[in-house]
Amino acid sequence: MVWQAKMEYEWKPDEQGLLQILQLLKESQSPDTTTQRAVQQKLEQLNQYPDFNNYLIFVLTKLKSEDEPTRSLSGLILKNNVKAHFHNFPNGVTDFIKSECLNNIGDSSPLIRATVGILITTIASKGELQNWPDLLPKLCSLLDSEDYNTCEGAFGALQKICEDSAEILDSDVLDRPLNIMIPKFLQFFKHSSPKIRSHAVACVNQFIISRTQALMLHIDSFIENLFALAGDEEPEVRKNVCRALVMLLEVRMDRLLPHMISIVEYMLQRTQDQDENVALEACEFWLTLAEQPICKDVLCRHLAKLIPVLVNGMKYSEIDIILLKGDVEEDEAIPDSEQDIRPRFHRSRTVAQPHEEDRIEDDDDDDDDNDLDDDDTISDWNLRKCSAAALDVLANVFRDELLPHILPLLKELLFHPEWVVKESGILVLGAIAEGCMQGMIPYLPELIPHLIQCLSNKKALVRSITCWTLSRYAHWVVSQPPDTYLKPLMTELLKRILDSNKRVQEAACSAFATLEEEACTELVPYLAYILDTLVFAFSKYQHKNLLILYDAIGTLADSVGHHLNKPEYIQMLMPPLIQKWNMLKDEDKDLFPLLECLSSVATALQSGFLPYCEPVYQRCVNLVQKTLAQAMLHNAQPDQYEAPDKDFMIVALDLLSGLAEGLGGNIEQLVACSNILTLMYQCMQDKMPEVRQSSFALLGDLTKACFQHVKPCIADFMPILGTNLNPEFISVCNNATWAIGEISIQMGIEMQHYIPMVLHQLVEIINRPNTPKTLLENTAITIGRLGYVCPQEVAPMLQQFIRPWCTSLRNIRDNEEKDSAFRGICTMISVNPSGVVQDFIFFCDAVASWINPKDDLRDMFCKILHGFKNQVGDENWRRFSDQFPLPLKERLAAYYGV
């Protein structure tokens, strides 16, 4: 033990060792990569010596003769060691580092103070708050030091600890230090130094969202102190005050309400703060307020002031224009830098039912192509975007009540001679599109042609925002006669797809994809012209926009479907796609959007894709096989082999689904000559939900296309499908459910053996509250199909699912899947009529949802309805049918004579 104490107080570095470490620190500041690598290796070796870390802290805190960057670097290397090996440090070393940190938190250099603060926080976050009981009391007592540096250093460290360890600070583990710390911080809101005031507010702010009890006890004094700082001359303090108020809005609205008028007025001023960081924090207030139920009451009398402030914030600042190279009009020939290209997220296939409204709305699918994301290269979030987002959400709250405040401003902005002002007006028009659509309709016949003209403005930034705004009104454009707006808009947008400015190309391509989704088959007459443009863009585009072009082509194929299957269109479209396909290596992530695009194209072209299908099919199977092999190597020896990027496999499975859907029975030969079913067996058991999701979609599609190859594997596949009927993973569960339904149609009576593996889960899912619509519909269809092929096995459970079954299928369109499901329910009713009696009204309603069932299905309905009526007698039937809503009553009478 004596040795340990001695080590703690009297550790002295060895001169040679110290020189060696200083040399290393100097070398590590060299820009040369070879030197850097050598330094890294040396550091790893030195970590074998127990007191290496003593040297590092010594250089940071004691070696005042060295320059500050070197000392700070020594501290940062120590921080990394703490992160990686702290549990291996000998006790003496740990204690030496801790005491040195606390003794030097008040170093006269801001850089050294900050480094010591980071080091303290890193030790604290390694679970050491428990093992360093004097840390928080010591730092808190240092706050009262007469010496500014000590106070500021201690506060800096405390702020970092509050940010990193907020949860444990508010737990019993540490005996709730916040009960002392928070009142202590509040005292410093009035400190004479702006930096200290700013630290104090920032520390308390960490505990708002978690509704920490120690803060809730002092909430009134906190709010009072915040108000006292409202006019602080230090921007950092004002920013933290705004941030606090925004969070309190979500957490303690009750406490802000009495002061709401003055808070709104304060936030109005701050949203116009000279300091953009303050303005941005303040602007978040409107975004957050819009999500609160009381937004309308609070803001209605302030709209006249607020709207102009938000609109004003939507102009590009001078710095934005410089960063966006707003004066560079032609840049199409300049290659993209790789960091400009955002990672893309592939959305795996989800099988959904078509609805009466004709639009497939996916429950868990937020399609954000249409968001306020027009200039993604500047610091992602800025005042312009925040103001636009706030206006967008407020338009959704106030709807057309916003227009009297907006329209006078819009008139002035949209026709303004200065391009920056005009551009902001076009952004405003796009931001209100969703919320104020109804009220805007009378003005659109005049505005849309004006916007179409703006598409040829000489400023690229005006052209690009106009693309976005027009896409927000695409729904209306498509609802008018095509020659009025759709045709001129399409013509101009296609020119912009070939713009000489990359930002405009990107905006036009995205806008065109939105237009395609809205217009669907309206575009068929113009297909040759559209394809001409999109194919020409292939030769023109740089890397980043190519990826968006694939999306526009895929969306076109989804929108016009089989109309694309004409030899002249295929001749235009396929050669450039296949050329890109041949250029890309298997490891290239650009394959993702290309594979997604080809999947849509294959599904649309159907037999037209046959000449291209073999190499595409082979490569997809290879991608799956490679990824699985790499995953096996990685699982066996994680240090030797990297984990594969499974997206390659997911996208390949989805393209195989597209091929199976498009080619149907024609895919049979390809499947026969490959090991795809063996690979699918592995994919269905992958740890990653998205892999399972895509493999079940493919299983369903192959079942429809060439069941003879799937059938031998059914005994292996069914138990896996059964275990994946877990609604925790909505999309996996959805696709597994759908596949089971497709398999049962093919298996017929042979499905008997497998019913016990799946039926209970399906009945449970259909009765679960809050199950997404898509999953409910697919579950109902699959239960119906199982009942169709094995009525004796399923009918006994009829009473447990008939009601949710009927309500979930009444809204989907007549189609094959609905047909087989209803045949199943009718067959089950004939086996177990008592199972439907209690919920018969729901069955009647579901039957009435059919527009025109096939004759034999209509006969089944008739038989059941009349059978029920005859059984209960006319008198009871009249009483029963009097409960029906009138349209239902009339429909059943007209169609089925009951």
LINLIN-V163383 format. One record per residue. N is the residue number from 1. PHI is phi in whole degrees, 0 to 359 (none if undefined). Layout:
# LINLIN-V163383
[[N/PHI] [N/PHI]]
This chain:
# LINLIN-V163383
[[1/none] [2/303] [3/301] [4/293] [5/298] [6/297] [7/301] [8/295] [9/265] [10/243] [11/296] [12/234] [13/285] [14/278] [15/306] [16/301] [17/302] [18/296] [19/299] [20/298] [21/290] [22/298] [23/302] [24/296] [25/297] [26/294] [27/297] [28/290] [29/271] [30/282] [31/284] [32/284] [33/292] [34/297] [35/301] [36/305] [37/294] [38/300] [39/299] [40/303] [41/297] [42/299] [43/299] [44/300] [45/297] [46/296] [47/297] [48/291] [49/274] [50/300] [51/263] [52/307] [53/291] [54/298] [55/299] [56/297] [57/292] [58/299] [59/297] [60/295] [61/258] [62/252] [63/272] [64/293] [65/286] [66/279] [67/286] [68/299] [69/304] [70/293] [71/297] [72/297] [73/300] [74/301] [75/296] [76/287] [77/294] [78/299] [79/302] [80/296] [81/296] [82/301] [83/301] [84/274] [85/232] [86/303] [87/293] [88/266] [89/295] [90/297] [91/307] [92/302] [93/295] [94/304] [95/295] [96/299] [97/297] [98/299] [99/291] [100/298] [101/301] [102/295] [103/286] [104/240] [105/294] [106/257] [107/308] [108/289] [109/265] [110/303] [111/295] [112/293] [113/303] [114/296] [115/296] [116/298] [117/300] [118/296] [119/296] [120/301] [121/298] [122/295] [123/297] [124/300] [125/281] [126/277] [127/77] [128/266] [129/298] [130/293] [131/270] [132/228] [133/299] [134/271] [135/298] [136/295] [137/302] [138/296] [139/298] [140/295] [141/288] [142/293] [143/299] [144/274] [145/297] [146/292] [147/278] [148/304] [149/301] [150/295] [151/299] [152/293] [153/296] [154/295] [155/293] [156/301] [157/295] [158/298] [159/298] [160/294] [161/295] [162/298] [163/291] [164/275] [165/236] [166/307] [167/294] [168/289] [169/297] [170/258] [171/234] [172/290] [173/309] [174/255] [175/66] [176/46] [177/297] [178/295] [179/301] [180/267] [181/294] [182/295] [183/301] [184/296] [185/301] [186/300] [187/298] [188/273] [189/298] [190/255] [191/298] [192/285] [193/268] [194/300] [195/296] [196/292] [197/302] [198/296] [199/303] [200/299] [201/295] [202/300] [203/298] [204/293] [205/303] [206/297] [207/250] [208/284] [209/299] [210/279] [211/50] [212/304] [213/300] [214/301] [215/281] [216/299] [217/296] [218/252] [219/300] [220/292] [221/291] [222/298] [223/296] [224/300] [225/296] [226/298] [227/300] [228/295] [229/269] [230/307] [231/260] [232/307] [233/281] [234/268] [235/305] [236/300] [237/291] [238/300] [239/298] [240/292] [241/295] [242/298] [243/299] [244/298] [245/296] [246/297] [247/289] [248/296] [249/303] [250/279] [251/257] [252/229] [253/309] [254/305] [255/281] [256/275] [257/309] [258/301] [259/255] [260/303] [261/299] [262/288] [263/295] [264/299] [265/294] [266/298] [267/295] [268/299] [269/296] [270/295] [271/296] [272/253] [273/302] [274/298] [275/272] [276/297] [277/295] [278/292] [279/300] [280/294] [281/301] [282/293] [283/294] [284/301] [285/304] [286/290] [287/297] [288/289] [289/298] [290/297] [291/274] [292/271] [293/302] [294/274] [295/310] [296/299] [297/297] [298/290] [299/264] [300/303] [301/274] [302/254] [303/304] [304/301] [305/272] [306/290] [307/302] [308/300] [309/294] [310/296] [311/299] [312/295] [313/289] [314/272] [315/284] [316/298] [317/279] [318/300] [319/293] [320/304] [321/296] [322/294] [323/295] [324/275] [325/49] [326/297] [327/266] [328/272] [329/271] [330/248] [331/225] [332/295] [333/270] [334/274] [335/299] [336/283] [337/274] [338/300] [339/286] [340/286] [341/265] [342/290] [343/296] [344/257] [345/249] [346/277] [347/262] [348/295] [349/294] [350/235] [351/274] [352/228] [353/268] [354/287] [355/254] [356/304] [357/285] [358/76] [359/244] [360/276] [361/255] [362/266] [363/301] [364/257] [365/239] [366/270] [367/269] [368/253] [369/299] [370/256] [371/282] [372/283] [373/230] [374/271] [375/224] [376/278] [377/269] [378/281] [379/321] [380/310] [381/240] [382/217] [383/299] [384/300] [385/293] [386/294] [387/297] [388/294] [389/295] [390/296] [391/296] [392/301] [393/290] [394/293] [395/298] [396/287] [397/278] [398/269] [399/50] [400/288] [401/295] [402/283] [403/300] [404/303] [405/274] [406/270] [407/302] [408/301] [409/293] [410/301] [411/306] [412/292] [413/289] [414/297] [415/249] [416/286] [417/293] [418/280] [419/297] [420/297] [421/288] [422/302] [423/302] [424/293] [425/296] [426/292] [427/296] [428/301] [429/301] [430/288] [431/295] [432/270] [433/305] [434/288] [435/287] [436/253] [437/309] [438/305] [439/290] [440/278] [441/310] [442/300] [443/269] [444/297] [445/303] [446/269] [447/285] [448/300] [449/300] [450/298] [451/295] [452/300] [453/294] [454/298] [455/297] [456/251] [457/302] [458/283] [459/269] [460/300] [461/294] [462/287] [463/298] [464/290] [465/292] [466/295] [467/304] [468/296] [469/298] [470/299] [471/294] [472/289] [473/254] [474/301] [475/301] [476/292] [477/306] [478/289] [479/282] [480/265] [481/305] [482/304] [483/289] [484/292] [485/235] [486/300] [487/294] [488/299] [489/295] [490/297] [491/301] [492/290] [493/298] [494/296] [495/296] [496/290] [497/299] [498/258] [499/299] [500/270] [501/250] [502/294] [503/296] [504/290] [505/305] [506/297] [507/296] [508/292] [509/297] [510/295] [511/296] [512/294] [513/298] [514/296] [515/298] [516/299] [517/299] [518/286] [519/277] [520/45] [521/287] [522/304] [523/278] [524/307] [525/299] [526/256] [527/306] [528/299] [529/294] [530/295] [531/297] [532/308] [533/294] [534/298] [535/290] [536/295] [537/300] [538/306] [539/280] [540/258] [541/280] [542/278] [543/309] [544/299] [545/284] [546/304] [547/295] [548/283] [549/296] [550/305] [551/296] [552/296] [553/288] [554/299] [555/295] [556/300] [557/298] [558/298] [559/281] [560/259] [561/57] [562/294] [563/298] [564/283] [565/278] [566/234] [567/311] [568/292] [569/289] [570/298] [571/299] [572/285] [573/276] [574/289] [575/305] [576/294] [577/294] [578/291] [579/297] [580/297] [581/303] [582/285] [583/285] [584/282] [585/278] [586/299] [587/268] [588/275] [589/292] [590/295] [591/298] [592/305] [593/296] [594/292] [595/295] [596/299] [597/297] [598/296] [599/298] [600/296] [601/295] [602/297] [603/296] [604/287] [605/286] [606/50] [607/298] [608/296] [609/271] [610/310] [611/300] [612/256] [613/286] [614/296] [615/299] [616/294] [617/300] [618/301] [619/293] [620/298] [621/299] [622/298] [623/300] [624/295] [625/297] [626/300] [627/296] [628/297] [629/297] [630/297] [631/295] [632/294] [633/300] [634/297] [635/294] [636/285] [637/223] [638/302] [639/283] [640/277] [641/238] [642/287] [643/288] [644/284] [645/272] [646/289] [647/303] [648/301] [649/289] [650/297] [651/294] [652/294] [653/300] [654/293] [655/291] [656/300] [657/299] [658/300] [659/296] [660/298] [661/291] [662/286] [663/272] [664/56] [665/301] [666/293] [667/277] [668/307] [669/302] [670/296] [671/295] [672/301] [673/266] [674/226] [675/260] [676/300] [677/291] [678/298] [679/295] [680/298] [681/303] [682/287] [683/299] [684/295] [685/250] [686/292] [687/294] [688/274] [689/304] [690/296] [691/292] [692/296] [693/305] [694/290] [695/289] [696/288] [697/298] [698/295] [699/302] [700/298] [701/292] [702/289] [703/299] [704/288] [705/276] [706/207] [707/298] [708/302] [709/274] [710/277] [711/306] [712/300] [713/264] [714/303] [715/300] [716/280] [717/284] [718/301] [719/301] [720/293] [721/300] [722/301] [723/287] [724/267] [725/277] [726/240] [727/292] [728/301] [729/254] [730/309] [731/288] [732/296] [733/300] [734/301] [735/289] [736/295] [737/301] [738/298] [739/298] [740/300] [741/298] [742/296] [743/296] [744/297] [745/300] [746/283] [747/281] [748/63] [749/298] [750/292] [751/287] [752/319] [753/301] [754/263] [755/304] [756/300] [757/287] [758/232] [759/297] [760/299] [761/298] [762/296] [763/293] [764/296] [765/297] [766/290] [767/263] [768/286] [769/288] [770/63] [771/282] [772/301] [773/305] [774/303] [775/293] [776/301] [777/296] [778/295] [779/295] [780/299] [781/297] [782/292] [783/299] [784/299] [785/293] [786/297] [787/292] [788/291] [789/271] [790/225] [791/301] [792/299] [793/280] [794/264] [795/306] [796/304] [797/266] [798/313] [799/300] [800/283] [801/229] [802/300] [803/292] [804/297] [805/299] [806/295] [807/291] [808/279] [809/259] [810/288] [811/261] [812/264] [813/293] [814/302] [815/200] [816/305] [817/293] [818/296] [819/301] [820/293] [821/295] [822/289] [823/300] [824/298] [825/294] [826/295] [827/298] [828/293] [829/295] [830/291] [831/281] [832/224] [833/299] [834/292] [835/293] [836/252] [837/307] [838/296] [839/247] [840/298] [841/299] [842/292] [843/295] [844/302] [845/297] [846/293] [847/298] [848/292] [849/284] [850/282] [851/278] [852/218] [853/290] [854/297] [855/305] [856/291] [857/289] [858/300] [859/297] [860/300] [861/302] [862/305] [863/299] [864/292] [865/298] [866/291] [867/302] [868/296] [869/299] [870/294] [871/292] [872/275] [873/89] [874/301] [875/300] [876/296] [877/299] [878/297] [879/299] [880/295] [881/284] [882/292] [883/283] [884/291] [885/298] [886/305] [887/302] [888/292] [889/301] [890/295] [891/295] [892/295] [893/294] [894/293] [895/275] [896/238] [897/60] [898/243]]
